[in-house]
Each structure stands twice: as C-alpha cells, then as structure tokens.
Amino acid sequence: MARPFEGVPPSPNARLYAYLIAHGMARGALMRGKVTPQNVQKLISLDHNAQKAVLNATRLQTSSENRQADAAIAAFLTSFDS
C-alpha cells in the first residue's frame, strides 16, 4: 500500500520570500534596460497585484489565496523575463 507523500510543509512565508526575490529581479531588469519605458507602468501594476495577492495569501493561508498569489507572482515574473 502506497503511503501519501510526507515531508516538511512549506513555510507560511514562502510566497512572501518569492515575491521579494521577484521584486528584486524586476529592479535588476529595469536597471539593465530590459524593461522598455512603455512597459514600466505594466510592470508596476503587476508588482502591485503580486504584492496584494501575496499579502492576502500570507494573512489568510487558504488554497484559493495561495493559488492567486502564485499566479500573480508568475505574471509578474513573465513581464520582465525575456
């Protein structure tokens, strides 16, 4: 009989750490000129959305909020990863 996966649960702050890393990566992309002036407003908006989603997920710790935070961080990362 197979046992379910058992391991160390992720830190409740894992998404916050991921957001802070992504935020730093966005700053670096902006400083290196990888973000065009036309895309700065979009980057700021996605950053703000990710920040709000991560704060909600950190506070509420529900699977729905966690999925929303993961999606917001992914959208933020893809906005400057090219």
N, C-alpha and C positions, 0 to 999 in steps of 0.2 A: 504494500500500500504506500503510495507516494505521500510524502509529507509536504504541506504547503511551505513555501519559501519563508524562512525565518531569518531575520537579520536585524541590523540596527536601523531603527526608523530615522528618517532624515530629521535634521534639526528644524524646529519650528521657524527658524530664521533663515533657512536655506534660500528661499526666494528673495529675501532682502539682500543677502550676500550676492546672489546672481544679478539682481538689479544694480547694485553698486558697482559690480565689475562691468556690466554692460554700459553703465553711465560713464565710467572711466574710458571704456573703449570708444564711445561716441565722442568724448572730448578729444581723444587722440586722433580720431578720424577727422574731426573738424580742424584741429591744429595742423594736420598734414595736408589739408586741402582736398580731402576725399569727399567732402560734402560741399556741393555747389551752393552758392548763395540762394538759388531758387529753392533748394531743399531744406534750408535751415529751419523755416517755420514748421515744416512737416516733422523734422527731427525733434524739435521742441515739443510739439503736440504729442508725438509718440512717447517721448520721455515722460511727459506729464501723465499720460494714460497708464504707462507701466508703473510709475510711482504710485498712483492712486490704487491700481489693482493689487500691487504688492502690499501696500499698507492694509488694504481690506483683507487680503489673504492672511497676513500676519496676525491681524486682530481676531478674525473670525475662525480661521483654521477649518473651513469646510472644503469638501472636494470641489464644489462648484467654484468657490472663490479661488482655490488653488489652480484650477484649470484656466480661469480667466487671467490670473496673474501670469501663468506660463505662456499663454497666447500673447499677452501684451508684451512680455519680455522678448518673445520670438519676433514679433512685429517690429519692435524697437531695434533689435539686433540686425534684422534684414534690411532696415532702412539705410544703414551706412556700410554694410558688409558687401562690398563689390570689388 
